[in-house]
Amino acid sequence: MIVLVMTVLLTLLAVITIVIIRQRSLFAVVILTGVYSFLMASVLIVLDAVDVAMTEASVGAGVSTVLLLATLYLTQSREYPQPRPAIIPLFVALGIGGALIAGTFGLPPFGSADTPIHNRTAPRYLAKSIEETTVPNVVTSVLADYRGYDTMGETVVIFTAGIGVLLLLLGRRRRYSSETGEEIQGE
Amino acid sequence: MNTITPLLLHYNYFITIFLMVSGLYIVIARGNMIKKLVGLSLFQSSVYLLYVSPGKILEGTAPIIDDAYSIYSNPLPHVLILTAIVVGVATLALGLALVVRIHEAYGTIEEDEIFDREKGL
């Protein structure tokens, strides 16, 4: 049953991706990206990754879509027809895709429990989480306790990106006020 | 049925690779910078699937400890991907800010037009 639900959701994801590739209107692309994120969140729920699904639905479908729409408002929302040939990218994509698919046949089948990743660190987290951290949600205890330094690194990355965005956009506002909005003509 | 089942149990890997390669294709083939960034985020989200789907156990449940369950899916990929999602949005925001600045300087977000203008200067 789970395999069937997964198959349907993943096929929908693939269809949405094809539409995103072919779509020329950037507004439609942004909205389809939101749909894609919600589908991805559904797939993640089927895969038991409930915390990841919640983050993907709020951050992937929410924040990303808002950021993309804001950028469309500040720039232009039409994509021009492709002037250059797409044969080399297609060739690169098909080559890499073929090699990777050949590699997947060596991977264990979906959902099996006797694979290496289920037998090393994860059982220890699952067995000791309540005893050592008193948190029943193991994802929380690993994120905030066992691998807390990872999360600190993540926060540093977000902080750096935030400073970068602020620096880039602050220069913009300064120029607007000094040139009395002449840049708007670029639209 | 016996020949279809192994393919069905690898279907998530096939779709993962399809999404990854589509993202790569968009990044290389499309000249529009917003489209490129969308392709980059497609590539990133295919990595979520690549990490989370091996962590699933068919009879398992979400890794929240409860007396009613004994088999849990692997929590470690979930933690790694939580970090990856947030970092992905941070890079997307930085890329979009750069696109806004490029549009301000050149009046376009099409890569080819920017190259043409650079040659003309």
Interface residues (C-beta under 8 A of the other chain):
Chain A: I2 V3 M6 T7 L10 T11 L13 A14 T17 I18 I20 I21 L26 V29 V30 T33 Y36 S37 M40 V43 L44 L47 D48 A49 V50 D51 V52 T55 E56 V59 G60 V63 S64 L67 L68 A70 T71 L72 L74 T75 Q76 E79 Y80 Q82 P83 R84 A86 I88 P89 L90 V92 A93 L94 I96 G97 L100 I101 T104 F105 L107 P108 P109 F110 G111 S112 A113 T115 I117 H118 T121 A122 Y125 L126 S129 I130 P136 N137 V138 V139 V142 L143 R147 D150 T151 E154 V157 I158 T160 A161 G162 G164 V165 L168 L169 G171 R172 R175 E183 Q185 G186
Chain B: P6 L8 L9 H10 Y11 N12 Y13 F14 I15 I17 F18 L19 M20 V21 S22 L24 Y25 I26 I28 A29 R30 G31 N32 I34 K35 L37 V38 S41 L42 S45 Y48 L49 V52 S53 P54 G55 K56 I57 L58 E59 G60 T61 A62 P63 I64 I65 D66 I71 Y72 S73 N74 P75 L76 P77 H78 V79 L80 I81 L82 T83 I85 V86 V87 G88 V89 A90 T91 L92 A93 L94 L96 A97 L98 V99 V100 R101 H103 E104 Y106 G107 T108 I109 E110 D112
